Amino acid sequence: MKNYKLKIYAGVWIVFGMAFFALMNVSYSQEENAVLAKVGTSEITVEEFRDRYEFMPHLNYSNDDLNTVKKEFLYSLIAEKLWALEGAQRRFDTLESVKYSFESLRRLLIKDELYKTEVEPKIKISNDEINTGLQRVTLELFVKIISTEDSSEIFRISDQLLKGADFDSVLSTRKENNLQQTPVRIVYGSIEDENVEDLLFGMNPGSISLPIKSGEGWFIFKLVSENQNPGINLSSEHAKNLVKKTLQDRKVQQVGSAYLDSLIGGRRIEADKKIFFKIFDSMYDVLSTEYTSKLNDSLFNLILSEKQILKTINKVNLSELNSPFIKFEDGSASARDFLYYLYYQKFELNNLSEEHIKKTLSAAVRNYIEDEMLVREGIKRGLTNNREVMNGVSMWRDHYMSKLMMESFYDSAKISEDESSDYLDLKNNDTTSVEQKSVFKTQLELNKLQNILTEKTIEYAKKYSLQIYDQVIDNLELSELNTFTYKLIGFGGRIAAFPITIPMYEWYYLMQNEKTSLP
């Protein structure tokens, strides 16, 4: 079962203040739903603007004046909506990669909403648990470990120790001793298994434990020594926050695992092995071609890109790509569904050996089965129409559609070598080296692309109705923290919290100049 990531949401209310806060929430909700701009059929609300503005660094605007940046950010957001509208009219949303990637995103957000409903409310932490954690967080333990997957072997070793055998002598004959030239340091929260942690923090220096099972293995511990942890000050908030986070993570794991077990309920759900190996063959073909020199590099790390996923999809035979890959009680999922699921997953490889890729891909299939069970349960509960799900998909769709539309003009900005040379001659530029000419040519292409995008934005602004509510933006107060952040997805996973807004505001000033210069 995978580890579920921490998500904290405020939820402590005082009965006396409930009426007051309810009124405040209504007021806040009304403000967040206020409209800053209408772009064709789209609206930019205060909520979307605030989220996009406050969780993104503000670079490459005309100056540092906060009011100017705020307005230019709005013009940039409007530009994104205009390009998305044009992309929709040109049917970019019918492209397979667009449809499937947004379906994958939608399912990810449905899973997150199910987590908020089924797991989050059940996370309860008692004062006793916090106090126990505070007692342990100040300590660091140093232990030696004997481990094996063979239960009969571990009890035979334990019997020898109970009869007086020396722990260090027994350990010195075993392979795990090679990783323990110095005792292993253990601090609060560093061990996932709470039973093992309870055992270790209950031992006295010099004592040896009885065998304990954890995961797939058996362990015997010797507590060599314990010290005060120099990095923890019990009087600071850091210690208490660390304890709360550790307890929260563990509760999420326990409640999430129990809920997932209740859904799967002993069902045996497997992937079609033949199709699995077709996916593997295609993926390995893509990676081995791209990283030929890295195939035998045991230290090479890679996170699969969207482009590599698309290449893998294109290499799988069409009939096998669309055939049932995993059968669920309420329908099947295809290899295509699974591969697009990887779009929003961190598919990380530590090396490119065939064995490692197969193992990692197999783990991804197991995660997909678990996630798909959760998503299907969320769909049964009507979470497809949840406001957070619909708004999240809509926001990312606009961003992605605008990006695709802009990319369609990249070729129009290309400049030939002759054009670049002619421009240099015209300007009497004495640039001579190949490197200098290449840099200059690239800059010319960027300038040309910028001009094209600006002209097209003005064209779309005239094509689609546009209305900006200046009073709303003028009165809007915003935080200036501007920190890029990720959205942690319930039951595991993460995505960028919000799309990166590309600064595109020159079009607005040019269009305003056109209006004022008319007779």
C-alpha positions in Angstrom: 0.0 0.0 0.0 1.4 3.4 -0.9 2.2 6.1 1.5 -0.4 8.9 1.5 0.9 12.4 1.7 -0.1 15.0 4.3 -2.8 17.5 3.6 -3.8 19.9 6.3 -7.1 21.9 6.2 -8.3 24.2 9.0 -11.3 22.9 10.9 -11.3 24.1 14.6 -14.3 26.3 15.3 -15.6 27.8 18.6 -19.4 27.5 19.1 -19.7 31.1 20.4 -18.2 32.5 17.2 -20.0 30.2 14.6 -22.6 32.8 13.6 -20.0 35.5 13.2 -17.7 33.4 11.1 -20.6 32.1 9.0 -21.4 35.7 8.1 -17.7 36.3 7.3 -17.6 33.3 5.1 -20.7 34.5 3.1 -19.0 37.9 2.6 -15.7 36.2 1.6 -17.5 33.9 -0.8 -19.2 36.8 -2.4 -15.9 38.7 -2.8 -14.1 35.6 -4.3 -16.9 35.1 -6.8 -16.8 38.8 -8.0 -15.8 39.1 -11.6 -12.7 41.0 -12.6 -13.0 40.5 -16.4 -15.3 38.8 -18.9 -13.5 37.3 -21.9 -16.0 35.9 -24.4 -17.9 33.2 -22.6 -15.2 33.0 -19.8 -15.0 34.9 -16.6 -12.0 35.7 -14.4 -13.1 35.8 -10.8 -11.3 37.2 -7.8 -10.8 33.7 -6.6 -9.0 32.5 -9.7 -7.0 35.8 -10.0 -5.9 35.7 -6.4 -4.9 32.0 -6.6 -2.9 32.5 -9.8 -1.4 35.8 -8.6 -0.4 34.9 -5.0 1.1 31.5 -5.9 3.4 32.6 -8.7 6.6 34.7 -8.8 6.1 38.0 -10.6 8.9 38.4 -13.1 9.3 40.3 -16.4 6.6 42.9 -15.9 7.1 46.5 -17.0 8.1 47.8 -13.5 7.9 46.8 -9.8 5.0 49.0 -8.9 2.5 46.7 -7.2 -0.6 48.3 -8.8 1.0 48.0 -12.2 2.1 44.4 -11.7 -1.4 43.5 -10.5 -3.0 45.0 -13.7 -0.4 43.6 -16.1 -1.0 40.2 -14.5 -4.7 40.5 -15.2 -3.9 41.5 -18.9 -1.7 38.4 -19.1 -4.5 36.2 -17.7 -6.9 37.7 -20.2 -4.5 36.9 -23.0 -4.4 33.3 -21.9 -8.3 33.2 -22.0 -8.3 34.8 -25.5 -5.8 32.2 -26.9 -7.8 29.4 -25.2 -11.0 30.6 -26.8 -9.3 30.7 -30.2 -7.9 27.2 -29.6 -11.4 25.9 -28.7 -12.8 27.4 -31.9 -10.0 25.6 -33.9 -11.0 22.4 -32.1 -7.7 21.9 -30.3 -9.7 20.3 -27.6 -10.5 17.4 -29.9 -6.9 16.3 -30.1 -6.3 13.0 -28.5 -3.5 14.2 -26.3 -5.7 17.0 -25.0 -8.8 14.9 -24.3 -6.9 12.2 -22.5 -4.6 14.4 -20.5 -7.6 16.4 -19.2 -9.5 13.3 -18.4 -6.5 12.1 -16.4 -6.4 15.4 -14.5 -10.1 15.3 -13.9 -9.8 11.8 -12.3 -6.9 13.0 -10.2 -9.0 15.8 -8.8 -12.0 13.5 -8.2 -9.6 11.3 -6.1 -8.6 14.3 -4.1 -12.2 15.3 -3.4 -12.9 11.7 -2.2 -10.0 12.0 0.2 -11.4 15.2 1.6 -14.7 13.4 2.2 -13.6 10.0 3.5 -10.1 10.4 5.1 -9.6 13.9 6.2 -12.5 14.1 8.7 -11.3 10.9 10.4 -7.8 12.2 11.2 -7.8 12.7 14.9 -4.7 13.3 17.1 -4.9 13.0 20.9 -3.0 15.0 23.5 -1.5 11.8 24.7 0.0 11.1 21.3 1.4 14.6 21.1 3.0 14.3 24.5 4.5 10.9 23.7 5.9 12.4 20.5 7.4 15.4 22.4 9.2 12.9 24.7 10.7 11.1 21.8 11.5 14.0 19.4 14.3 15.3 21.7 16.2 12.0 21.5 18.4 10.3 18.9 19.0 6.6 19.2 22.0 4.6 17.8 21.2 1.0 17.0 22.7 -2.1 15.4 20.4 -4.4 13.4 20.3 -8.1 12.5 17.7 -8.7 9.7 16.4 -11.5 7.5 13.3 -12.5 5.7 13.5 -16.0 7.1 11.4 -16.3 10.3 13.1 -19.5 11.4 16.5 -18.0 11.0 15.7 -14.9 13.1 14.3 -17.0 16.0 17.3 -19.3 15.9 19.6 -16.2 16.2 17.4 -14.8 19.0 17.8 -18.1 20.9 21.6 -17.9 20.6 21.5 -14.4 22.0 19.3 -15.4 24.8 21.8 -18.1 25.7 24.6 -15.6 25.9 26.0 -15.2 22.4 27.6 -11.8 21.7 25.4 -9.6 19.5 28.3 -7.9 17.8 30.1 -11.2 17.1 26.9 -12.6 15.5 26.4 -9.4 13.4 30.0 -9.4 12.2 29.4 -12.7 10.3 26.4 -11.3 8.4 26.1 -9.3 5.2 24.1 -6.5 6.8 27.1 -5.7 8.9 28.7 -4.1 5.8 26.2 -1.3 6.1 26.7 -0.8 9.8 30.3 0.3 10.3 28.8 2.8 12.7 25.5 2.3 14.5 22.4 3.4 12.7 20.9 6.7 13.8 17.2 6.7 14.6 15.1 9.8 15.4 11.4 10.3 15.9 9.5 9.9 12.7 12.3 8.3 10.7 10.7 4.8 10.9 7.4 4.2 9.2 6.4 1.2 11.4 5.1 2.6 14.7 5.5 -0.8 16.4 9.2 -0.7 15.7 9.4 2.9 16.9 7.6 2.0 20.1 9.9 -0.9 20.7 13.1 1.2 20.2 12.1 4.1 22.3 11.1 1.7 25.1 14.5 0.1 25.2 17.4 0.9 27.5 21.0 1.4 26.2 22.8 -1.9 25.9 19.6 -4.0 25.7 18.7 -6.4 22.8 15.2 -6.8 21.5 13.2 -10.0 20.7 12.5 -10.6 17.0 9.9 -8.2 15.5 8.3 -8.4 12.0 8.1 -5.3 9.9 7.1 -5.3 6.2 8.6 -8.4 4.6 11.4 -8.8 7.1 12.3 -9.8 10.6 14.6 -7.7 12.8 16.5 -7.9 16.1 17.8 -4.5 17.5 20.6 -3.6 19.9 20.3 -0.1 21.4 23.9 1.0 21.6 23.3 4.5 23.0 20.9 7.4 23.1 21.6 11.1 23.2 19.8 14.4 23.2 19.0 15.5 19.6 21.0 18.7 19.1 18.7 19.9 16.3 15.5 19.9 18.4 14.6 22.6 21.0 11.6 21.5 22.9 10.7 25.1 23.8 10.3 26.0 20.1 7.2 25.5 17.9 9.4 23.5 15.5 9.4 20.5 17.9 5.6 20.5 18.3 5.0 21.0 14.6 7.4 18.1 13.8 5.4 15.8 16.1 2.1 16.9 14.7 3.2 16.4 11.1 4.6 12.9 11.9 1.4 11.9 13.6 -0.7 13.4 10.8 1.3 11.5 8.1 0.8 8.3 10.0 -2.9 8.8 10.5 -3.3 9.6 6.8 -1.5 6.3 6.0 -3.6 4.3 8.4 -7.0 5.8 7.5 -6.2 5.9 3.8 -5.0 2.3 3.7 -8.1 1.1 5.6 -10.4 3.0 3.3 -8.7 1.6 0.2 -8.8 -1.9 1.7 -12.6 -1.5 2.2 -13.0 -0.6 -1.5 -10.8 -3.4 -2.9 -12.3 -5.8 -0.3 -10.1 -8.8 -1.3 -10.8 -8.5 -5.0 -8.1 -9.7 -7.3 -7.5 -7.2 -10.0 -4.7 -7.9 -12.4 -3.3 -6.4 -15.6 -3.1 -8.3 -18.9 0.5 -9.5 -19.0 0.7 -9.6 -22.8 -0.2 -5.9 -23.0 2.0 -5.0 -20.1 5.0 -6.3 -22.0 4.0 -4.4 -25.1 3.9 -1.2 -23.0 7.3 -2.1 -21.6 8.8 -2.9 -25.0 7.6 0.4 -26.4 8.8 2.4 -23.4 12.2 0.7 -23.4 12.5 1.3 -27.2 11.9 5.0 -26.6 14.3 5.3 -23.7 17.1 3.2 -25.1 17.0 5.2 -28.4 17.1 8.5 -26.5 19.7 7.5 -23.9 21.9 5.0 -25.7 25.0 6.0 -23.8 23.3 5.8 -20.4 21.9 2.2 -20.6 24.7 0.8 -18.5 25.0 3.7 -16.1 23.8 2.5 -12.7 23.7 6.1 -11.4 21.6 7.6 -14.2 18.2 9.0 -12.9 15.3 10.0 -15.1 11.7 11.2 -14.6 9.6 10.3 -17.7 8.5 13.4 -19.6 5.1 14.0 -21.3 6.9 13.8 -24.7 8.4 10.3 -23.8 4.9 9.1 -22.7 3.4 10.2 -26.0 6.2 8.5 -27.9 5.5 5.3 -26.0 1.8 5.6 -26.8 2.6 6.0 -30.5 4.8 2.9 -30.5 2.1 0.5 -29.0 0.0 -1.3 -31.6 -3.4 0.5 -31.9 -5.5 -2.6 -31.2 -3.4 -3.4 -28.1 -3.5 0.2 -27.0 -7.3 0.2 -26.9 -7.8 -3.3 -25.7 -8.9 -4.0 -22.1 -5.7 -3.8 -20.1 -7.2 -4.0 -16.6 -10.7 -5.3 -15.9 -12.8 -3.8 -13.1 -16.3 -4.8 -12.1 -17.8 -1.7 -13.7 -15.7 -1.7 -16.9 -12.1 -2.0 -18.1 -9.2 0.4 -18.5 -7.0 0.4 -21.6 -3.3 0.7 -22.0 -4.0 4.2 -23.4 -5.8 5.1 -20.2 -2.9 3.9 -18.1 -0.2 5.7 -20.1 -2.1 9.0 -20.0 -2.4 8.4 -16.2 1.4 8.6 -16.1 1.1 12.2 -17.4 0.5 13.4 -13.9 2.6 10.9 -12.0 6.3 11.1 -11.1 7.5 8.0 -13.0 11.1 8.0 -11.8 13.8 5.6 -12.9 17.0 5.1 -11.0 18.7 3.4 -14.0 17.7 2.1 -17.5 18.2 -1.6 -17.0 15.3 -3.7 -18.4 14.7 -5.3 -15.0 14.5 -2.0 -13.2 12.1 -0.5 -15.8 9.8 -3.5 -15.6 9.8 -3.4 -11.8 9.0 0.4 -11.7 6.3 0.0 -14.4 4.7 -2.9 -12.5 4.6 -0.7 -9.4 3.0 2.1 -11.4 0.3 -0.4 -12.6 -0.5 -1.3 -9.0 -0.8 2.3 -8.1 -3.0 2.9 -11.1 -5.4 0.1 -10.0 -5.6 1.6 -6.5 -6.2 5.1 -7.9 -8.7 3.9 -10.4 -10.7 2.1 -7.7 -10.8 5.4 -5.7 -11.8 7.5 -8.8 -14.6 5.1 -9.8 -15.9 5.4 -6.2 -15.7 9.2 -6.5 -17.6 9.1 -9.8 -20.4 7.0 -8.2 -20.7 9.6 -5.5 -21.2 12.4 -8.1 -17.9 14.1 -7.6 -17.4 14.7 -11.3 -19.7 17.7 -10.8 -17.9 18.9 -7.7 -17.0 22.6 -8.0 -13.3 22.2 -7.2 -13.0 19.5 -9.8 -14.8 21.5 -12.5 -12.9 24.7 -11.8 -9.6 22.9 -11.6 -10.1 21.2 -15.0 -11.4 24.4 -16.6 -8.4 26.4 -15.4 -5.8 23.9 -16.7 -7.7 23.5 -19.9 -7.5 27.2 -20.7 -3.8 27.3 -19.9 -3.0 24.2 -22.0 -5.2 25.3 -24.9 -3.5 28.7 -25.0 -0.1 27.1 -24.9 -0.9 24.8 -27.8 -2.3 27.8 -29.8 0.9 29.8 -29.2 3.1 26.9 -30.2 1.3 26.6 -33.5 2.9 30.0 -34.5 6.5 29.0 -33.6 7.3 28.0 -37.2 6.1 31.4 -38.4 8.8 33.0 -36.3 11.7 31.1 -37.9 14.3 33.2 -39.6 16.6 31.8 -42.4 20.4 32.2 -42.3 20.1 34.6 -45.3 17.5 36.7 -43.6 19.7 36.9 -40.5 22.8 37.9 -42.6 20.8 40.5 -44.5 19.7 42.0 -41.2 23.2 42.2 -39.9 24.4 43.8 -43.1 21.6 46.4 -43.0 22.5 47.3 -39.5 26.3 47.3 -40.3 26.8 44.8 -37.5 30.3 43.4 -37.4 29.3 40.1 -35.7 31.5 37.5 -37.3 31.7 34.3 -35.3 29.3 31.4 -35.8 28.3 31.5 -32.2 27.6 35.2 -32.2 25.5 34.9 -35.4 23.6 32.0 -33.8 22.8 34.0 -30.7 21.7 37.0 -32.8 19.5 34.8 -35.0 17.8 33.3 -31.9 17.1 36.8 -30.5 15.6 37.9 -33.8 13.3 34.8 -33.8 12.2 35.5 -30.2 11.5 39.2 -31.1 9.5 38.1 -34.2 7.6 35.5 -32.2 6.8 38.1 -29.5 5.5 40.5 -32.2 3.3 37.7 -33.7 1.8 36.8 -30.3 1.1 40.4 -29.5 -0.6 41.1 -32.8 -2.6 37.9 -32.6 -3.7 38.7 -29.0 -5.0 42.1 -30.2 -6.8 40.3 -33.0 -8.5 37.9 -30.6 -9.3 40.7 -28.2 -11.2 42.4 -31.1 -12.8 39.1 -32.2 -14.2 38.1 -28.8 -16.0 40.4 -26.4 -13.9 41.7 -23.6 -14.8 43.7 -20.5 -12.6 44.6 -17.6 -14.1 45.8 -14.3 -11.4 48.4 -13.2 -13.0 49.2 -9.9 -12.9 45.6 -8.7 -9.2 45.2 -9.6 -8.3 48.6 -8.1 -9.9 47.7 -4.8 -8.5 44.1 -4.6 -5.9 43.6 -1.9 -3.4 40.8 -2.4 -0.6 39.1 -0.6 2.9 39.7 -2.1 4.4 36.4 -0.9 4.4 35.1 -4.5 5.6 31.5 -3.7 5.3 28.8 -6.3 3.7 25.7 -4.6 2.4 22.3 -5.4 -1.0 20.9 -4.6 -0.7 17.6 -2.7 -3.3 15.1 -3.9 -5.2 13.1 -1.4 -4.2 9.4 -1.5 -0.9 10.3 -3.0 0.5 12.4 -5.8 1.0 16.1 -6.5 0.6 18.6 -9.3 1.6 22.3 -9.7 -1.0 24.2 -7.6 -1.7 26.6 -10.5 -0.5 27.1 -14.1 2.3 29.5 -14.6 0.9 32.7 -16.1 3.1 34.0 -19.0 3.6 37.8 -18.9 1.7 39.1 -21.9 0.5 42.7 -21.4 2.0 44.7 -24.2 -1.1 44.0 -26.4 -3.4 45.8 -24.0 -1.3 49.0 -24.1 -1.0 48.9 -27.9 -4.8 48.4 -28.2 -5.5 51.3 -25.9 -3.1 53.5 -28.0 -5.1 52.5 -31.1 -8.3 53.7 -29.5 -6.9 57.0 -28.3 -5.2 57.7 -31.7 -8.5 57.3 -33.7 -10.0 60.6 -35.0 
